[in-house]
Amino acid sequence: MIDIARELGVSVVTVSNALAGRDGVSSQLRQKICETARNMGYKPSNTRNSKKSSYSMKPGKSVGILTSEKFVGYRGTFYWELTAGISNRLSELNIYTVYESVSVSSERDSVLPKMISENKIDGIMVIGQIKRNYIELLSKIELPVVFVDFYDSRFDIDSVNSDSYQGGYLLTDYLIRNGHRKIGFFGTITATSSIHDRFLGYIKCLIENNIPYHQEWTLDDRDEGGVLYSKIDLPKDMPTAFVCNCDETAFRVITALKSKGLRVPEDISVVGYDNYTVSSICIPPITTIEVNIEKMAETAVEIIARKLENLDYSAGRRIITGKLIEKQSVLDIRGLYGDFSAQETI
């Protein structure tokens, strides 16, 4: 679907709707999409007529990819790249992909996507955090399910995640090694499991280095539903550095700091997470944690493929390690304050 969307310059959702025969696509565009699919060598997957207890691998299997609407941006995002990687690997295994985004209202009201309610798929992968009530709904369906980039400890559902806890720790430790002891955290910690774990890694590093935690420096960047705020609010009493839960937020924090006449990193340092496109196009480029998207996609596809073969297979929670990427958004202030390990700065 991603290949077809790129070929025609339309969205993946439009391609999905056209190929699935859903409303919202003109007959002319639907015909063009179907013709393009045929010309590119794609064939429709068989609709599942009934629930199956056997998931042996064979041609014609299909996996649904589900993403909350709040993560579907108008430009390229981390989740689009992850989705493309997963879809390409599924295709290599002769497994077809069906994509749907969950609207805010459907997520709130626990409405199953059509690909599930109409028995169009044999398994499902959910990319990005969804609400707990929706997780409960998915936990009751008779299909293999894999979560990607989030988890919920209340449900025994396989998941693949970046090592957010270690990533939050590494970012904070990097700032401390560069002399910073007044360090804030930007991210709504209750919004996703990933943000929460990055915050806990940040807290652990503060504790290990005898640095006091300032609650007023833990700042929200989105509502609890995961929708980013249109405006970044900065504290009156500023730290010397911010750990941001993602590169998008780090970019927006840097923009807000500049609007206040503050320079990055000369006046305040900022680090992010993901090492996605925005971290490189930002001025200055953002020091960040690189998520191994390729390994995450490979692991997620391996799990869902094994679950299609054996419904009883369980992989548990798989953690994919990332690495620190040093760029230009952090200032070494050790020369300004002396030996930071021997002093307490509040």
C-alpha positions as CSV (number, residue, x, y, z in Angstrom):
1,M,0.0,0.0,0.0
2,I,2.9,2.4,0.8
3,D,4.4,1.6,-2.7
4,I,1.1,2.3,-4.4
5,A,0.5,5.5,-2.4
6,R,4.0,6.8,-3.4
7,E,3.4,5.9,-7.0
8,L,0.1,7.9,-7.2
9,G,0.9,10.6,-4.7
10,V,-2.1,9.7,-2.4
11,S,-2.2,8.7,1.3
12,V,-1.9,5.1,2.5
13,V,-5.3,5.4,4.1
14,T,-6.8,6.2,0.6
15,V,-5.1,3.2,-0.9
16,S,-6.4,1.0,1.9
17,N,-10.0,2.2,1.5
18,A,-9.9,1.8,-2.2
19,L,-8.5,-1.7,-2.2
20,A,-10.9,-2.7,0.6
21,G,-14.0,-1.3,-1.2
22,R,-14.7,1.2,1.6
23,D,-16.4,4.6,1.1
24,G,-14.5,7.8,0.9
25,V,-12.8,7.2,-2.5
26,S,-14.2,8.3,-5.9
27,S,-14.9,5.6,-8.4
28,Q,-12.3,7.1,-10.8
29,L,-9.5,7.1,-8.2
30,R,-10.5,3.7,-6.9
31,Q,-10.2,2.3,-10.4
32,K,-6.8,4.0,-10.9
33,I,-5.5,2.6,-7.5
34,C,-6.7,-1.0,-8.4
35,E,-5.1,-0.8,-11.8
36,T,-1.8,0.5,-10.4
37,A,-1.9,-2.4,-7.8
38,R,-2.3,-4.9,-10.6
39,N,0.4,-3.3,-12.7
40,M,2.8,-3.4,-9.8
41,G,2.1,-7.1,-9.3
42,Y,0.0,-7.0,-6.1
43,K,-2.9,-9.3,-5.6
44,P,-5.8,-9.0,-3.1
45,S,-5.7,-11.3,0.0
46,N,-8.6,-13.7,0.6
47,T,-11.2,-12.5,3.1
48,R,-11.4,-14.7,6.2
49,N,-14.8,-16.3,6.2
50,S,-14.6,-17.7,9.7
51,K,-12.5,-17.7,12.8
52,K,-9.6,-20.2,12.6
53,S,-7.9,-22.1,15.3
54,S,-5.0,-23.1,13.0
55,Y,-2.5,-20.5,11.9
56,S,-0.1,-22.5,9.7
57,M,1.8,-20.3,7.2
58,K,0.6,-20.4,3.6
59,P,0.2,-17.9,0.8
60,G,-2.7,-15.5,1.3
61,K,-2.3,-14.8,5.0
62,S,-2.9,-11.1,5.9
63,V,-1.9,-9.0,8.9
64,G,-3.6,-5.7,9.9
65,I,-1.5,-2.7,11.0
66,L,-3.4,-0.4,13.3
67,T,-2.3,3.1,14.4
68,S,-4.0,5.6,16.5
69,E,-5.1,8.7,14.4
70,K,-3.0,11.0,16.7
71,F,0.2,9.4,15.4
72,V,-0.7,9.8,11.7
73,G,0.8,13.1,10.6
74,Y,0.6,14.9,7.3
75,R,4.4,14.6,6.9
76,G,6.8,11.7,7.3
77,T,7.0,10.5,10.9
78,F,8.9,7.9,12.9
79,Y,5.8,5.6,12.8
80,W,5.4,5.8,9.1
81,E,9.0,4.6,8.7
82,L,8.4,1.8,11.2
83,T,5.1,0.9,9.4
84,A,6.9,0.7,6.0
85,G,9.7,-1.5,7.5
86,I,7.1,-3.9,8.9
87,S,5.0,-4.0,5.8
88,N,8.0,-4.7,3.6
89,R,9.2,-7.6,5.8
90,L,5.7,-9.1,5.9
91,S,5.6,-8.9,2.1
92,E,8.9,-10.8,1.9
93,L,7.2,-13.6,3.9
94,N,4.2,-13.6,1.4
95,I,2.0,-12.0,4.1
96,Y,-0.3,-9.3,2.9
97,T,-0.8,-6.0,4.8
98,V,-4.0,-4.2,5.6
99,Y,-3.7,-0.7,7.2
100,E,-6.2,1.3,9.2
101,S,-5.9,4.3,11.6
102,V,-8.2,4.4,14.6
103,S,-10.1,7.7,14.9
104,V,-10.2,9.5,18.2
105,S,-13.9,8.7,18.6
106,S,-13.4,5.0,17.7
107,E,-10.6,4.7,20.2
108,R,-12.7,6.5,22.9
109,D,-15.8,4.4,22.2
110,S,-14.0,1.0,21.7
111,V,-15.1,0.6,18.1
112,L,-13.3,-2.2,16.3
113,P,-11.7,-1.4,12.9
114,K,-13.5,-2.9,9.9
115,M,-10.5,-5.1,9.0
116,I,-11.3,-7.0,12.3
117,S,-15.1,-6.7,12.4
118,E,-15.3,-7.9,8.7
119,N,-12.8,-10.8,9.2
120,K,-10.3,-9.5,6.7
121,I,-7.1,-10.4,8.6
122,D,-5.4,-13.3,10.3
123,G,-3.4,-11.2,12.8
124,I,-2.9,-7.7,14.0
125,M,0.0,-5.4,14.9
126,V,-0.7,-2.1,16.7
127,I,2.0,0.6,16.3
128,G,2.0,3.3,18.9
129,Q,0.1,3.7,22.2
130,I,-3.6,3.3,22.3
131,K,-6.0,3.8,25.2
132,R,-6.4,1.0,27.8
133,N,-10.1,0.5,27.0
134,Y,-9.1,-0.2,23.4
135,I,-6.4,-2.6,24.5
136,E,-8.9,-4.5,26.5
137,L,-11.1,-4.7,23.4
138,L,-8.2,-6.1,21.3
139,S,-7.3,-8.6,24.1
140,K,-10.6,-10.3,23.6
141,I,-10.4,-11.0,19.8
142,E,-9.4,-14.4,18.6
143,L,-6.4,-13.2,16.6
144,P,-2.7,-13.0,17.2
145,V,-1.8,-9.5,18.4
146,V,1.6,-7.8,18.7
147,F,2.2,-4.3,20.1
148,V,5.0,-2.2,18.7
149,D,6.6,0.7,20.6
150,F,4.4,0.4,23.6
151,Y,3.1,-2.1,26.2
152,D,0.6,-2.3,29.0
153,S,1.5,-4.4,32.0
154,R,-2.1,-5.3,32.7
155,F,-2.4,-7.3,29.6
156,D,-0.3,-10.4,28.5
157,I,0.2,-9.2,24.9
158,D,3.5,-9.6,23.1
159,S,5.3,-6.3,22.4
160,V,8.5,-4.9,20.8
161,N,9.9,-1.8,22.3
162,S,13.0,0.4,22.2
163,D,14.9,0.4,25.5
164,S,13.3,3.7,26.7
165,Y,14.4,3.3,30.3
166,Q,18.1,2.9,29.3
167,G,17.7,5.6,26.7
168,G,16.4,8.2,29.3
169,Y,19.3,7.2,31.6
170,L,21.9,7.6,28.8
171,L,20.7,11.0,27.8
172,T,20.7,12.3,31.4
173,D,24.1,10.8,32.1
174,Y,25.5,12.5,29.0
175,L,24.3,15.9,30.3
176,I,25.8,15.2,33.7
177,R,29.1,14.2,32.2
178,N,29.0,17.6,30.5
179,G,28.7,19.4,33.8
180,H,24.9,19.8,34.0
181,R,23.2,19.4,37.4
182,K,20.0,21.4,36.8
183,I,18.2,19.1,34.4
184,G,14.5,19.2,33.4
185,F,12.4,16.7,31.6
186,F,9.9,17.5,28.8
187,G,7.2,14.9,28.2
188,T,3.8,14.0,29.5
189,I,4.8,10.9,31.5
190,T,1.3,9.4,31.7
191,A,0.7,9.6,27.9
192,T,2.6,6.5,26.8
193,S,4.6,3.7,28.3
194,S,7.7,4.9,26.3
195,I,7.6,8.4,27.8
196,H,7.1,7.0,31.2
197,D,10.1,4.7,30.9
198,R,12.3,7.5,29.6
199,F,11.3,9.6,32.6
200,L,12.1,6.7,35.0
201,G,15.6,6.4,33.4
202,Y,16.1,10.1,33.8
203,I,15.1,9.9,37.5
204,K,17.4,6.9,38.1
205,C,20.3,8.8,36.8
206,L,19.6,11.9,38.9
207,I,19.4,9.6,42.0
208,E,22.6,7.8,41.3
209,N,24.4,11.2,40.9
210,N,22.9,12.7,44.0
211,I,21.2,15.4,42.0
212,P,17.9,16.7,43.4
213,Y,14.7,16.2,41.4
214,H,12.7,19.4,40.7
215,Q,9.1,18.6,40.0
216,E,8.6,22.1,38.4
217,W,11.0,21.0,35.7
218,T,8.9,18.0,34.6
219,L,6.8,19.6,31.9
220,D,4.0,18.3,29.7
221,D,4.3,18.4,26.0
222,R,0.9,16.8,25.1
223,D,-2.4,15.8,26.6
224,E,-2.9,12.3,28.1
225,G,-4.4,11.2,24.8
226,G,-1.0,11.8,23.1
227,V,-1.9,14.9,21.1
228,L,1.0,17.5,21.2
229,Y,0.2,20.9,22.6
230,S,0.2,23.7,20.1
231,K,2.3,25.8,22.5
232,I,5.3,24.9,24.6
233,D,5.3,26.5,28.1
234,L,8.7,27.1,29.7
235,P,9.3,27.5,33.4
236,K,10.3,30.8,34.9
237,D,13.3,29.4,36.7
238,M,15.1,27.6,34.0
239,P,17.4,24.5,34.3
240,T,20.7,24.4,32.3
241,A,19.4,21.4,30.2
242,F,16.3,19.6,29.1
243,V,15.8,15.8,28.4
244,C,13.0,15.6,25.9
245,N,11.0,12.4,25.3
246,C,11.3,12.6,21.5
247,D,13.0,14.7,18.8
248,E,9.8,16.4,17.8
249,T,9.4,17.8,21.3
250,A,13.1,18.7,21.4
251,F,12.7,20.6,18.2
252,R,9.6,22.5,19.5
253,V,11.4,23.2,22.8
254,I,14.4,24.7,21.0
255,T,12.0,26.8,18.9
256,A,10.3,28.1,22.1
257,L,13.6,28.8,23.7
258,K,14.7,30.8,20.7
259,S,11.5,32.8,20.8
260,K,12.5,33.9,24.4
261,G,15.9,35.0,23.2
262,L,17.7,32.0,24.5
263,R,20.4,30.2,22.6
264,V,20.9,26.5,22.2
265,P,23.3,25.2,23.4
266,E,25.0,28.4,24.7
267,D,22.3,29.3,27.2
268,I,20.6,25.9,27.6
269,S,21.2,22.4,26.3
270,V,18.5,20.1,24.8
271,V,18.5,16.4,24.0
272,G,15.9,14.3,22.2
273,Y,15.0,10.7,21.4
274,D,14.5,8.7,18.1
275,N,17.3,10.2,15.9
276,Y,14.6,10.9,13.3
277,T,14.7,13.4,10.5
278,V,13.8,16.4,12.6
279,S,16.9,15.9,14.8
280,S,19.2,16.5,11.8
281,I,17.3,19.4,10.2
282,C,17.1,21.4,13.5
283,I,19.5,24.2,14.1
284,P,21.5,23.1,16.0
285,P,21.2,19.4,15.2
286,I,19.9,17.5,18.3
287,T,21.8,15.1,20.4
288,T,19.6,12.1,20.7
289,I,19.1,8.3,21.1
290,E,18.9,6.4,17.8
291,V,16.2,3.8,17.7
292,N,17.0,0.8,15.7
293,I,13.9,0.9,13.5
294,E,15.1,-1.9,11.3
295,K,15.6,-4.3,14.2
296,M,12.3,-3.3,15.7
297,A,10.5,-4.1,12.4
298,E,12.4,-7.4,12.0
299,T,11.6,-8.5,15.5
300,A,7.9,-7.6,15.3
301,V,7.4,-9.4,12.0
302,E,9.3,-12.5,13.3
303,I,6.9,-12.6,16.3
304,I,3.6,-12.2,14.3
305,A,4.8,-14.7,11.8
306,R,5.4,-17.3,14.5
307,K,2.1,-16.5,16.1
308,L,0.4,-17.1,12.7
309,E,1.9,-20.5,12.7
310,N,1.2,-21.3,16.3
311,L,-1.5,-19.3,18.1
312,D,-0.1,-20.4,21.5
313,Y,3.3,-18.9,20.8
314,S,4.3,-16.1,23.2
315,A,7.4,-13.9,22.8
316,G,6.7,-11.7,25.8
317,R,8.2,-8.2,25.8
318,R,11.2,-7.8,23.5
319,I,13.5,-4.8,24.1
320,I,15.6,-3.3,21.3
321,T,18.7,-1.4,22.5
322,G,19.4,2.1,21.0
323,K,22.6,4.2,21.1
324,L,23.5,7.8,21.9
325,I,24.2,10.0,18.9
326,E,26.1,13.1,19.8
327,K,25.3,16.2,17.7
328,Q,25.5,19.9,18.6
329,S,22.7,20.7,21.1
330,V,24.7,20.2,24.3
331,L,27.2,22.6,25.8
332,D,30.0,21.3,28.0
333,I,29.8,23.5,31.1
334,R,32.4,21.8,33.3
335,G,34.8,24.6,32.8
336,L,32.2,27.1,34.0
337,Y,31.4,25.4,37.3
338,G,34.5,23.4,38.1
339,D,34.4,19.8,39.2
340,F,30.6,19.1,39.2
341,S,31.0,15.8,41.1
342,A,32.3,17.7,44.2
343,Q,29.6,20.3,44.4
344,E,25.9,20.7,44.8
345,T,24.2,23.2,42.5
346,I,20.5,24.0,43.2
